[in-house]
Amino acid sequence: MEEAGIIVGSQLIVKPKSLGYDLCAFVGITLVQLSMYSSVVEQLTRIPEVVECHFVTGVFAMLVKVYCRDNAHLMEVLVNTIQNIPGVSKTETWVSLNQAINRQIYVMDNTVSTTKKIRKGITI
């Protein structure tokens, strides 16, 4: 699968709560102009609490995932960093109460019998 480009590497996964980051939130970002996307991304990469950034469709131009210690830390990240980035017009934040699903994309096996067993919920 590595040779086919399906698997591009491996990584260690850090549990944020074990480091005191008890709060996970998603921040929708509206930009002054969409042409400012690259410069905003560049600034977001300098904020250690930002762990993901997506260019999205809909009301917001960007959706970022952040980990913070608590509500006060989240407020500081929003008010003193993200909202001060040139090009950011406004933000809206959603706090995650629970991560119910955490998985990678499903890789289908080429054999029909294996695929059928997996779809029926049978562990192989």
C-alpha positions, 0 to 999 in steps of 0.5 A: 500500500505504501508503493501504491501511495495509499499509505504515506507514512506513520505517526505517533498520536499524542493524547492532548488531555494528557498534556493538559489540553482538555478543550477541543474546539472548531473555529469558523473563520470569515476572511476580509477577502478570499485572496488573503487565505494564504497569508492567514494560513501562514499566520495560523501555522504559528499558533501551536494550539491550531492543529488543523486548518481547512478551506471550506465552502459555506458561510465560513472560508476556513475551519480550524481545529484547536486544542486549549487548556480551558475556556480562558485559554480558548478565549486568549487564543481567539481574542489575542491571536486568531482575531488579530490576524490581518485578513480575518473578519470574524470567527465563530466557535464550537466547543467539542463535548465528545469525539464519538468517532476518530478513524482514518478513511476506509480502505477496501480490500479487493476480495469480495468476501472480506468486504462483505464481512467488514460491512456486516460488522464482522471482525476479520 
